């Protein structure tokens, strides 16, 4: 299926948002995820969020600094 990830069209065989992020080395415990118009806080359980063809997914990584 094709989804939009960070604004780019991407092919994936992942079934869930958690599976997709894991394949890309993204730790959901350290990221804010926007999927389907909903925002998920760091550490949210994304394993029940099914990916659908044409969906849009954006990830914002938390960083420390000063």
N, CA, C and O atoms as a GROMACS GRO file, in nm:
protein
  264
    1UNK      N    1   0.084  -0.118   0.000
    1UNK     CA    2   0.000   0.000   0.000
    1UNK      C    3   0.088   0.123   0.000
    1UNK      O    4   0.206   0.116   0.035
    2UNK      N    5   0.031   0.236  -0.039
    2UNK     CA    6   0.103   0.363  -0.036
    2UNK      C    7   0.043   0.450   0.074
    2UNK      O    8  -0.078   0.462   0.088
    3UNK      N    9   0.134   0.511   0.150
    3UNK     CA   10   0.092   0.611   0.249
    3UNK      C   11   0.180   0.734   0.230
    3UNK      O   12   0.281   0.730   0.160
    4UNK      N   13   0.140   0.841   0.293
    4UNK     CA   14   0.221   0.962   0.292
    4UNK      C   15   0.290   0.972   0.427
    4UNK      O   16   0.225   0.984   0.531
    5UNK      N   17   0.425   0.968   0.426
    5UNK     CA   18   0.505   0.973   0.548
    5UNK      C   19   0.596   1.094   0.542
    5UNK      O   20   0.680   1.106   0.452
    6UNK      N   21   0.579   1.184   0.638
    6UNK     CA   22   0.657   1.307   0.642
    6UNK      C   23   0.644   1.383   0.509
    6UNK      O   24   0.738   1.449   0.465
    7UNK      N   25   0.526   1.374   0.447
    7UNK     CA   26   0.499   1.446   0.324
    7UNK      C   27   0.539   1.376   0.196
    7UNK      O   28   0.512   1.426   0.087
    8UNK      N   29   0.602   1.260   0.206
    8UNK     CA   30   0.647   1.184   0.089
    8UNK      C   31   0.566   1.057   0.072
    8UNK      O   32   0.530   0.992   0.171
    9UNK      N   33   0.536   1.021  -0.053
    9UNK     CA   34   0.469   0.895  -0.081
    9UNK      C   35   0.565   0.780  -0.055
    9UNK      O   36   0.679   0.781  -0.102
   10UNK      N   37   0.519   0.679   0.021
   10UNK     CA   38   0.602   0.566   0.061
   10UNK      C   39   0.522   0.438   0.043
   10UNK      O   40   0.404   0.431   0.079
   11UNK      N   41   0.586   0.335  -0.013
   11UNK     CA   42   0.525   0.202  -0.020
   11UNK      C   43   0.557   0.128   0.109
   11UNK      O   44   0.669   0.138   0.160
   12UNK      N   45   0.461   0.054   0.161
   12UNK     CA   46   0.484  -0.023   0.283
   12UNK      C   47   0.398  -0.149   0.284
   12UNK      O   48   0.291  -0.154   0.222
   13UNK      N   49   0.446  -0.249   0.355
   13UNK     CA   50   0.367  -0.369   0.379
   13UNK      C   51   0.324  -0.376   0.526
   13UNK      O   52   0.258  -0.471   0.567
   14UNK      N   53   0.362  -0.275   0.604
   14UNK     CA   54   0.326  -0.270   0.747
   14UNK      C   55   0.174  -0.267   0.762
   14UNK      O   56   0.103  -0.205   0.683
   15UNK      N   57   0.127  -0.333   0.864
   15UNK     CA   58  -0.018  -0.337   0.892
   15UNK      C   59  -0.062  -0.232   0.992
   15UNK      O   60  -0.176  -0.187   0.990
   16UNK      N   61   0.032  -0.191   1.082
   16UNK     CA   62  -0.002  -0.093   1.186
   16UNK      C   63   0.099   0.021   1.186
   16UNK      O   64   0.207   0.010   1.130
   17UNK      N   65   0.061   0.130   1.251
   17UNK     CA   66   0.151   0.243   1.266
   17UNK      C   67   0.275   0.200   1.344
   17UNK      O   68   0.386   0.238   1.309
   18UNK      N   69   0.257   0.122   1.449
   18UNK     CA   70   0.371   0.076   1.530
   18UNK      C   71   0.468  -0.005   1.446
   18UNK      O   72   0.590   0.014   1.456
   19UNK      N   73   0.418  -0.094   1.365
   19UNK     CA   74   0.502  -0.178   1.278
   19UNK      C   75   0.579  -0.092   1.178
   19UNK      O   76   0.698  -0.114   1.154
   20UNK      N   77   0.511   0.006   1.120
   20UNK     CA   78   0.574   0.096   1.023
   20UNK      C   79   0.688   0.175   1.088
   20UNK      O   80   0.797   0.184   1.032
   21UNK      N   81   0.662   0.231   1.205
   21UNK     CA   82   0.764   0.311   1.273
   21UNK      C   83   0.882   0.225   1.316
   21UNK      O   84   0.997   0.268   1.305
   22UNK      N   85   0.856   0.106   1.365
   22UNK     CA   86   0.961   0.015   1.406
   22UNK      C   87   1.054  -0.017   1.290
   22UNK      O   88   1.176  -0.022   1.307
   23UNK      N   89   0.998  -0.039   1.172
   23UNK     CA   90   1.078  -0.070   1.054
   23UNK      C   91   1.169   0.046   1.014
   23UNK      O   92   1.270   0.027   0.947
   24UNK      N   93   1.133   0.166   1.057
   24UNK     CA   94   1.213   0.285   1.026
   24UNK      C   95   1.300   0.330   1.142
   24UNK      O   96   1.364   0.435   1.135
   25UNK      N   97   1.302   0.252   1.248
   25UNK     CA   98   1.388   0.283   1.362
   25UNK      C   99   1.339   0.398   1.447
   25UNK      O  100   1.417   0.460   1.519
   26UNK      N  101   1.209   0.428   1.439
   26UNK     CA  102   1.151   0.537   1.518
   26UNK      C  103   1.099   0.479   1.650
   26UNK      O  104   1.020   0.385   1.649
   27UNK      N  105   1.142   0.536   1.760
   27UNK     CA  106   1.096   0.494   1.893
   27UNK      C  107   0.974   0.579   1.931
   27UNK      O  108   0.989   0.697   1.961
   28UNK      N  109   0.853   0.521   1.931
   28UNK     CA  110   0.732   0.597   1.963
   28UNK      C  111   0.733   0.657   2.104
   28UNK      O  112   0.657   0.750   2.132
   29UNK      N  113   0.818   0.605   2.191
   29UNK     CA  114   0.828   0.660   2.326
   29UNK      C  115   0.893   0.798   2.326
   29UNK      O  116   0.884   0.872   2.424
   30UNK      N  117   0.960   0.831   2.215
   30UNK     CA  118   1.030   0.959   2.205
   30UNK      C  119   0.980   1.043   2.089
   30UNK      O  120   1.052   1.130   2.039
   31UNK      N  121   0.857   1.017   2.046
   31UNK     CA  122   0.804   1.090   1.930
   31UNK      C  123   0.657   1.124   1.948
   31UNK      O  124   0.582   1.051   2.013
   32UNK      N  125   0.619   1.234   1.890
   32UNK     CA  126   0.478   1.271   1.878
   32UNK      C  127   0.435   1.226   1.740
   32UNK      O  128   0.503   1.256   1.642
   33UNK      N  129   0.324   1.155   1.731
   33UNK     CA  130   0.279   1.098   1.605
   33UNK      C  131   0.145   1.159   1.568
   33UNK      O  132   0.053   1.165   1.650
   34UNK      N  133   0.134   1.204   1.443
   34UNK     CA  134   0.007   1.253   1.390
   34UNK      C  135  -0.036   1.154   1.282
   34UNK      O  136   0.036   1.133   1.185
   35UNK      N  137  -0.153   1.095   1.300
   35UNK     CA  138  -0.204   0.997   1.204
   35UNK      C  139  -0.355   1.012   1.194
   35UNK      O  140  -0.426   1.011   1.294
   36UNK      N  141  -0.401   1.027   1.073
   36UNK     CA  142  -0.545   1.037   1.050
   36UNK      C  143  -0.610   1.155   1.119
   36UNK      O  144  -0.726   1.148   1.160
   37UNK      N  145  -0.536   1.265   1.133
   37UNK     CA  146  -0.590   1.384   1.196
   37UNK      C  147  -0.586   1.382   1.348
   37UNK      O  148  -0.629   1.478   1.412
   38UNK      N  149  -0.536   1.275   1.405
   38UNK     CA  150  -0.524   1.263   1.550
   38UNK      C  151  -0.378   1.273   1.591
   38UNK      O  152  -0.289   1.227   1.518
   39UNK      N  153  -0.353   1.332   1.706
   39UNK     CA  154  -0.217   1.345   1.758
   39UNK      C  155  -0.201   1.251   1.876
   39UNK      O  156  -0.285   1.246   1.966
   40UNK      N  157  -0.091   1.174   1.874
   40UNK     CA  158  -0.063   1.076   1.979
   40UNK      C  159   0.064   1.117   2.053
   40UNK      O  160   0.167   1.143   1.991
   41UNK      N  161   0.055   1.122   2.184
   41UNK     CA  162   0.166   1.163   2.269
   41UNK      C  163   0.275   1.057   2.269
   41UNK      O  164   0.250   0.940   2.238
   42UNK      N  165   0.398   1.097   2.304
   42UNK     CA  166   0.506   0.999   2.316
   42UNK      C  167   0.464   0.886   2.410
   42UNK      O  168   0.408   0.910   2.517
   43UNK      N  169   0.493   0.763   2.369
   43UNK     CA  170   0.460   0.648   2.451
   43UNK      C  171   0.321   0.592   2.429
   43UNK      O  172   0.285   0.491   2.489
   44UNK      N  173   0.240   0.656   2.343
   44UNK     CA  174   0.106   0.605   2.316
   44UNK      C  175   0.114   0.467   2.249
   44UNK      O  176   0.210   0.440   2.176
   45UNK      N  177   0.017   0.382   2.274
   45UNK     CA  178   0.013   0.249   2.213
   45UNK      C  179  -0.038   0.263   2.070
   45UNK      O  180  -0.156   0.289   2.047
   46UNK      N  181   0.052   0.245   1.974
   46UNK     CA  182   0.018   0.260   1.833
   46UNK      C  183  -0.006   0.126   1.764
   46UNK      O  184  -0.026   0.122   1.643
   47UNK      N  185  -0.002   0.019   1.840
   47UNK     CA  186  -0.014  -0.114   1.782
   47UNK      C  187  -0.156  -0.146   1.732
   47UNK      O  188  -0.174  -0.236   1.650
   48UNK      N  189  -0.255  -0.073   1.779
   48UNK     CA  190  -0.393  -0.096   1.736
   48UNK      C  191  -0.434  -0.005   1.621
   48UNK      O  192  -0.545  -0.016   1.569
   49UNK      N  193  -0.344   0.086   1.580
   49UNK     CA  194  -0.377   0.178   1.470
   49UNK      C  195  -0.341   0.115   1.337
   49UNK      O  196  -0.223   0.107   1.301
   50UNK      N  197  -0.441   0.069   1.265
   50UNK     CA  198  -0.420   0.005   1.136
   50UNK      C  199  -0.386   0.109   1.029
   50UNK      O  200  -0.452   0.212   1.018
   51UNK      N  201  -0.283   0.079   0.951
   51UNK     CA  202  -0.251   0.164   0.836
   51UNK      C  203  -0.350   0.136   0.725
   51UNK      O  204  -0.390   0.022   0.703
   52UNK      N  205  -0.390   0.241   0.655
   52UNK     CA  206  -0.478   0.225   0.540
   52UNK      C  207  -0.416   0.296   0.420
   52UNK      O  208  -0.345   0.395   0.434
   53UNK      N  209  -0.444   0.244   0.304
   53UNK     CA  210  -0.392   0.300   0.181
   53UNK      C  211  -0.429   0.448   0.169
   53UNK      O  212  -0.545   0.485   0.187
   54UNK      N  213  -0.330   0.531   0.140
   54UNK     CA  214  -0.353   0.675   0.123
   54UNK      C  215  -0.345   0.756   0.251
   54UNK      O  216  -0.360   0.878   0.247
   55UNK      N  217  -0.322   0.689   0.364
   55UNK     CA  218  -0.316   0.759   0.493
   55UNK      C  219  -0.195   0.851   0.500
   55UNK      O  220  -0.098   0.835   0.426
   56UNK      N  221  -0.203   0.948   0.589
   56UNK     CA  222  -0.094   1.042   0.612
   56UNK      C  223  -0.042   1.024   0.754
   56UNK      O  224  -0.119   1.018   0.850
   57UNK      N  225   0.092   1.015   0.766
   57UNK     CA  226   0.156   0.992   0.894
   57UNK      C  227   0.275   1.086   0.907
   57UNK      O  228   0.362   1.091   0.820
   58UNK      N  229   0.277   1.161   1.016
   58UNK     CA  230   0.389   1.252   1.044
   58UNK      C  231   0.442   1.224   1.184
   58UNK      O  232   0.366   1.194   1.276
   59UNK      N  233   0.574   1.234   1.197
   59UNK     CA  234   0.639   1.206   1.324
   59UNK      C  235   0.726   1.325   1.362
   59UNK      O  236   0.801   1.378   1.279
   60UNK      N  237   0.716   1.366   1.486
   60UNK     CA  238   0.795   1.476   1.539
   60UNK      C  239   0.876   1.421   1.656
   60UNK      O  240   0.821   1.383   1.759
   61UNK      N  241   1.006   1.418   1.638
   61UNK     CA  242   1.095   1.360   1.741
   61UNK      C  243   1.128   1.463   1.847
   61UNK      O  244   1.153   1.580   1.818
   62UNK      N  245   1.126   1.416   1.970
   62UNK     CA  246   1.159   1.501   2.083
   62UNK      C  247   1.310   1.507   2.096
   62UNK      O  248   1.378   1.404   2.090
   63UNK      N  249   1.364   1.626   2.114
   63UNK     CA  250   1.507   1.642   2.136
   63UNK      C  251   1.530   1.736   2.252
   63UNK      O  252   1.452   1.829   2.274
   64UNK      N  253   1.635   1.712   2.323
   64UNK     CA  254   1.671   1.800   2.435
   64UNK      C  255   1.778   1.897   2.386
   64UNK      O  256   1.855   1.866   2.295
   65UNK      N  257   1.783   2.008   2.445
   65UNK     CA  258   1.884   2.106   2.407
   65UNK      C  259   1.870   2.232   2.490
   65UNK      O  260   1.782   2.245   2.575
   66UNK      N  261   1.958   2.319   2.464
   66UNK     CA  262   1.950   2.441   2.542
   66UNK      C  263   2.012   2.558   2.473
   66UNK      O  264   2.013   2.668   2.527
   0.00000   0.00000   0.00000
